[in-house]
């Protein structure tokens, strides 16, 4: 696995999420209470970008059909149909930098 810089801590304030392109993948990076978490950015239902949805605590809600995923684990939390969980990624911080391991 490689460690890739995904952004600056100071640019991703608590409660904010962004989409980053890392090693050919779209990844959602979220700051939840000062801790950083990363999962796939693409909803496993219809392919929407989750970073365009809504973040409430550690739950991201897809803007297209309201599937809900836990940003800390990637697990599906709520949706009428069973869909695949998201892949979580390890996140590290050093100085003012956020790194994702892929």
C-alpha positions as CSV (number, residue, x, y, z in Angstrom):
1,X,0.0,0.0,0.0
2,X,1.1,3.5,-0.8
3,X,0.6,6.6,1.3
4,X,-0.7,9.5,-0.8
5,X,-1.2,13.1,0.4
6,X,-4.9,14.0,0.1
7,X,-5.0,17.5,1.5
8,X,-4.3,19.9,4.3
9,X,-5.8,19.5,7.7
10,X,-6.4,23.3,7.8
11,X,-8.5,23.1,4.6
12,X,-10.8,20.2,5.8
13,X,-12.5,21.6,8.9
14,X,-14.7,19.4,11.2
15,X,-17.9,18.4,9.6
16,X,-16.5,18.9,6.1
17,X,-16.0,16.2,3.4
18,X,-14.2,16.3,0.1
19,X,-13.6,14.0,-2.9
20,X,-10.0,13.2,-3.7
21,X,-8.6,11.3,-6.6
22,X,-6.0,8.8,-5.2
23,X,-4.3,6.1,-7.2
24,X,-7.0,6.0,-9.9
25,X,-9.8,5.9,-7.3
26,X,-12.4,8.5,-6.1
27,X,-12.2,8.6,-2.3
28,X,-14.4,10.5,0.2
29,X,-12.3,12.1,2.9
30,X,-14.3,13.4,5.9
31,X,-13.3,15.3,9.1
32,X,-15.5,14.0,11.9
33,X,-14.8,15.8,15.1
34,X,-11.2,16.4,14.2
35,X,-10.6,12.8,13.2
36,X,-10.2,12.0,9.5
37,X,-11.8,9.0,7.7
38,X,-11.8,7.8,4.1
39,X,-14.0,5.5,2.1
40,X,-15.0,5.0,-1.5
41,X,-16.7,8.2,-2.8
42,X,-19.0,6.3,-5.2
43,X,-22.4,5.1,-3.8
44,X,-22.8,1.4,-4.4
45,X,-26.4,1.8,-5.5
46,X,-26.3,4.0,-8.6
47,X,-22.8,5.5,-8.7
48,X,-23.4,9.0,-7.3
49,X,-20.5,10.9,-5.7
50,X,-21.1,10.7,-1.9
51,X,-19.1,13.9,-1.4
52,X,-22.0,15.7,-3.1
53,X,-24.4,14.3,-0.4
54,X,-24.9,15.3,3.2
55,X,-22.7,14.6,6.2
56,X,-24.4,14.3,9.6
57,X,-22.0,13.1,12.3
58,X,-20.3,10.1,10.9
59,X,-23.2,9.3,8.4
60,X,-23.0,10.4,4.8
61,X,-26.3,10.4,2.9
62,X,-26.2,10.0,-0.9
63,X,-27.7,12.9,-2.7
64,X,-29.4,10.8,-5.3
65,X,-31.5,8.1,-3.4
66,X,-30.6,8.7,0.3
67,X,-28.5,5.6,0.9
68,X,-26.7,6.1,4.3
69,X,-23.2,4.9,5.0
70,X,-20.9,5.2,8.1
71,X,-17.8,7.1,7.1
72,X,-15.8,5.5,9.8
73,X,-16.4,1.9,8.7
74,X,-17.9,2.1,5.2
75,X,-20.9,0.0,6.4
76,X,-24.3,0.6,4.9
77,X,-26.5,2.0,7.6
78,X,-29.9,2.5,5.9
79,X,-31.4,1.8,2.5
80,X,-34.5,0.0,1.3
81,X,-32.4,-2.6,-0.6
82,X,-29.2,-4.4,0.4
83,X,-26.2,-2.9,-1.4
84,X,-22.5,-3.4,-1.0
85,X,-20.6,-1.6,1.8
86,X,-17.9,1.0,0.9
87,X,-14.2,0.2,1.2
88,X,-12.6,2.1,4.1
89,X,-9.0,3.4,3.8
90,X,-6.5,4.1,6.5
91,X,-5.8,7.8,7.1
92,X,-2.8,9.4,8.8
93,X,-1.9,13.0,9.6
94,X,1.6,14.6,9.7
95,X,2.1,18.2,10.3
96,X,-0.7,19.9,8.4
97,X,-1.1,17.1,5.8
98,X,-3.6,14.3,5.5
99,X,-2.5,11.1,3.9
100,X,-4.6,8.1,2.7
101,X,-3.2,4.6,2.3
102,X,-4.4,2.8,-0.8
